[in-house]
Amino acid sequence: MANWTAGVAGWSAGQRLRLAGVNPYVLDSLLALFSAAVSVWSVWNDVVDRPWWVYALAVGTALPLPWRRRRPMSVAAASGLVSVGVSVFAHSSMPQIPVYAVLAVYTVADRGRDWQRMLLPVVLVVSNIVGTHSADGMLFSLMLTIGTFVFGSLVRELRRLARVEAERAHEVGLRAASDAARAVAEERGRIAREMHDILAHAVSLMVVQAEAGPVVVRSDPERAIRTFDTIADSGRDAMVQLRRVLGVLKEDGAGPQLAPQPRLAELAAVAERVREAGVRVRLELPGPGRTLPADVEATAFRIVQEALTNVVKHAGASAAEVRVTGTGEVLEVLVSDDGRGVRPRADRAVSDWSGGRGLVGIRERAAACGGRAEAGPRADGTGFLVSARLPLGAEALAERALAERARA
């Protein structure tokens, strides 16, 4: 609404009249009629009886006015020449306030070209000095015409400023819309990453366990029971984490009922479910004495979760190792396995390996924390390696500030 109002303020008078349903030619014709009536009245009330052609000249001063918006300088010149005829042949019949002159001078000051606006004041000063018969008349005419010119120039400047403000408001609106669209895209990307990590991990474990369950249901009922318990646990955990993600789409006030973001301590349960899927997991976490930022812990959790999901789904591995260690101001995350891996090409480094959506999400999560992640096959082609470095403390603040500025 503010942008629309600012835009209307920058419109010309003719545009605003058209918006209101008024034809500017009709309005200018009415003004011409009014000016002609004033001039004819002045001739009628002159002390000397004037012939018909003086009345015609009086009307002629107003005839060009309907076209004043389209040809301001031409209209001013035409009215001025006819006015000179009245002044020469019937000076006492000149109106005290020539409406046609006021309208013509105002229009040139408001709409004329720069050279026209520079020339007009000179013409006004000269014509008023030469064309008046008394000092009082000269001063009055100068004040009237030059004052009208100044007023028209002020209106022109105000309209220019209004256009500048309208353009600025339009640009601000475009930037706001762009920022809003980018924020929506970033939020959708964040939710997509969360949904992918949660569902891919849970569903992969559930599929593996469901395929193994029928095999052992008769030979090892106890193991079958544990398998189905693992499926149920994976489903419940996925539901809890989905509530965390979908909570951002709920109404205000729903937030306090949601579970907090995942912490590194919860990786023990993730590792246990992966063990139930048949992969030995060695887990190494930082000691309980160090407090880490919640967003860094959540990022590390998701990176490890996605890496272990890939181990279960794609690696064909029998063992995996997870190391999360805090060294100085950096949290290092390493996930490796002994699976079949992917043979790297000779012309491409491990760090250049792009992988699928999950690995892209790992890199994006690390970058959002001001860190960096790499994922790809080991140099010898056996197994797979995911590594990430997430800054902590002052370094983390600086890196995140740079990341925010880059996104802006």
N, C-alpha and C positions, 0 to 999 in steps of 0.2 A: 504494500500500500504506500509506504514511504517513497519507494522508487517511482511509482506511478505518479505521485504528487509532484516529486521533483522533476519528472519528465514533462508534466503539464506546465510547470513553471517556466521551463525552457522553451516552450512553444511560442511562436509569434502570435500577435494579436489576431491575425487572420485565421490561424489554425484554431485558436480558442473560440473565435466566433463561429467557425464551421462546426466545431464540436457542440456548441450551444444551439445549432440549427439556424444561425443568422448568416446570411450571405454578406460578406464585407462590401461588395459593390452596392448592395442596397443601402447599407449604412452610410457609405461614402456619398451616395447619391442624395440621401436625406441631408447630410451635412452640407453638400453643395447647394441644395435648395435653401437651407437656412442661411448660408453665406450670401446667396443671391438676394434673398429677401432683405437682409441687413443692408446690403449695398443699394438696392432699389429704394428702400426706406430712407436712406441717407440722401439720395438724389431727390426724392419726393419732398423732403423737408428742407432742401436748400433754399436760401433766400432768393435765388435766381431761378426763374423758370428755365428748365433745360429741355432741349429737343429730344426726340425719341432715340437718337443714336447714342446719347449719353446713358440712357437706360439700358440700351443694348450693350454698351461697354461695361456697365455695372454688372449685368448678368454674365457677360463674357469672362469676368474675373473668376467666376465660380464654375464655369463649364468644365474645365479639365480635372476638377477635384475627384470625380469617381475613379480615375485611374492613378491616383497619387501613390498607392501602394506598389503598383507595378513599375511606374516610371516617375519616381519622386522628383528628380532634377528637371525632367522635361515639363512636368506639371508646374513646378515652381517657376520655370522660365516663362511658360505660356501665360500663367496668371500674372506674373510680374510685368510682362510686356503690355498686356491689356491694362494693368493698373497704371503703368506709365502714361498711357493715353488718357485715362481719366484724370490723372494728376496734371497733365499738360493743358487739357482743354476745359476741365471743370474741377479745379483743385478743391474748391469749397464743397464739392459734392462727395469728396472722399469720406468714407465712414471713419468715425473716431477709432474704432477697433476693427481693422480689416480681418474678418474671420478667414478669408481665403489665404491671406498671408501667414496667419498663425498656423493654419493647417499645413500649408506647403512647407514652411520653414521647419516645423516639427517633424514632418515626414522625412525630409532630406537629412536632418540631424539623426533621426532614428534608423533610417533604412538606406541612406545614400552611400555611395562608394567613398573611399578615403579622400580622393582628390576633390570630389564634389563637396564633401564636408569641410575641406580646407578652403575651397574657393568661395563658398556661400557667405561666411562671415565678412569677407572682404567686400563682396558685392553689397551686402546689407549696409555696411558702414558707409560706403561711398554713396549709395542711392539715398540713404536717409539724410546724409549731409547735403547732397545736391538737391534732392527733391522736396525738402521742407522749406517753408517760408519764414519760420521763426525758430529761435533757439529752444523755446519750450517744446514746440512740436517736434524738433529734431531729437531732443533728449527723450521725450515720451516714445517716439518711434523706435529709437535705439534700444531703450529698455524693453520695449515690447518684443521686438524681433530677436535681439540678442538673448534676452531672457528665455524666449521660446526655443531658440537654438540650444541653449545650455540645458534646458529641461529635456529636450529630445535626446541630447547626448547622454544625459544621466539615465534615461529610460533604456537607451541602447546598451549602456554599460551594465545596468542591472539585468537586462535580458541575457547578455553574454555571460555574466556570472551565474545566472540561473542555468544556462546550458552547461557550463562547466560543472556545476554541482550535480546536474542531472546525469552527465556522463560519468562523474565520479561515483554517484550512487549506483549507476548501472554496473560499473566495474566492480564496486563492492559487492553488489548482488551476485554477479557472476563468480567472484572469488568465494563468496559464502556458499553458493550452490556447488562449486567445485570442491570446497573443503568438506561440505556435507556428503557429497558423493564419494569422496576419497575415504571419509570416516566410515561410511556404510560399507564400502568395499573392504576396508581393513577389518572391520568387525565381522563381516561375512567370511573373510579368509581365516580369521582367528577361530570362529565357530566351526568352520569346515575342518581346520586342522585338529581341533579338539574332538570333533565327531569321528574323524578318521582314526585318530589314535585310540580312542575309547573302543569304538566298534570293531576296528581291525584286530586289536589285541584280544578282546573278549571273544569275538566270533571265531578267530583262528584257534584259540585254546579250546573252545567248545566243540568245534568241528573235529579237531584231533582226538579229543577225549571221547566224543560220541562214536568215532570210527573204531576206537580201541575198546570201548565198552562191550559190544556184543562178542568180541573175540574171547574175552576172559570171563564172561558172565557165568559160564558153566564150569570152567577149569579153576577159576580163582574168584569166588563170589565176593570175598572181602575187598579185593582190588577193584572189582567192578563197582562195588558200593562207593569206594573212595573216588573212582573216576566220575561217577554221577554226582557225588558231592562237589567235586571240583567244577563240574559244569554248572551246577547251581550257584556256587560261590562266584564264578566268573560272571554269570548273568546278574547276580545281585550287585556285584561291584560295578558292572557296566551301568546299571540303573542309577546307582548313587552318583557316579561321575557324570552321567547324562543330565541329572538334576542340577549339577553344578553349572554345566554349560548352558542349559536351557533356562536357568534362572535369570540370565540377563535379558530374556525376552518377556519376563513376567512383569506385573505391575510393581510400582514402588512399594516397598514394605515387605516384599517376599524374600529379599536378600538375607535377613538375619536367620531365616529358617534353613538356609542352604548350608551344606557342609563346606568346610574351608578347602582351599586349594591343596592338592596333593603334596605331601612332604616326602623327603628322602627315606624316612623310616618305613613308609608304606611299600618301598621296593622289596622288602623281605617277603611280603605276601605275593607280590608279582612274581618274584623268583620262585616261590614255592609252587605257584600254579604252573609255571613253565616246567619245573621238575616233574610235576604230575603228568605233563604232556610227554615226558620221556627224555628231556634234555637236562643234563647235569649243569647246574649253575653255581659258579663260585662268585660270591658277592662280597665286595669290600666297600664300606661306607665310612665317611668321616666320623670321628669320635663324637660322643654326645656333648662334649664340653664346648664346642664351637657353635655359635648361632649364625645362621645364614639368612639372607633376605628371602622372604617368602616367594617372590617371583622367580628368583634363581633356583630355589629348591623345586618349584613346580616345573620349570623348564628342564632341569636335569632329570626329574621324574619322567616327563613325557619323552625325552630323548631316549632314556634307557628302555622305557616301555615299548616304544616304536622299534628300537633295535632288537629287543627280544622277540617281538612279534614277527619280525622278518626272519629271525633265526628259526622260529617254529614253522613258518610258512614256506620259506624258500631255501634255507641253508642246507637242510639234510644233515644237520650237525648232531653230534652226540654230547657235546659239552660247550659251554659258553662261560666267559669270564666278564664280570662287571666290576670296574674299579671307579669309584667316585672319591677323589682326594682333593683336599684343599691345601694348596701350596702358596703361601704368601697371600696375595690379593687376587688369586685366580682359583676357580673351581674347575678341576679337570675331570672329564668323563670319558671313559674308555670302555667299549663293549666289543669283544672279539669272540669268534667261534672257530671250531675246527671243521666246518662244513666244506662243501665242494667249492665254494667261492666262485669267482668269475675271473677268467684269464684276462689280464689287462693287455691292451694294445701297446705296441712298442712306441707309438708316437703320442701316447696320452698318459699323463701321470695319474696316480691314484686319486689325487685331490680334484682332478678334472672329471671324474666319473659322476654322472648326474643322477642315475638311479630313477626310481619312480616317485610318486606323489609323497609317500611317507618320508623318503630321504630329503625331498625338497622341503617338507614341513620341518624336518630337523634343522636344516640350515636357517630357515626363516625364524624358528624359535630362538636359536642361538643369536642371530643378528638382532632380534628384538630386545635382547638383554645386553646388547653391546659386545657380544662375543662372536665366536666363529666356530663352525662345525665342518667336519670333513667325513665323508663316508665312501667306502669303496673296497674293492678286493685288496688283500695284502700284496706286497710286492712279489712274493713268490707264487702267487696265484692260489694259495690254499687258504680257505677261510675268508672271513669278512671282518672289516674293522670299521667301527664308528668312533670318532673322537670329537670332543668339543672342549672349548676353553671359554668359561663364563667369568667375566671380571667381577670382583667384589670391591666393596669400600669405595674409596675416592676414585679409583680407576673406573669402576663400574659407572659412577655418576657421570664422569667425563665421556665415556663411550656411549652411554645412553643419551646424553645431551646431543652428541654428534649424530646419533641415529635419528633422534627426533627432528633435528634441523634438516637432515637429508630427506626425511619423509615429508616435511613441510615444503 
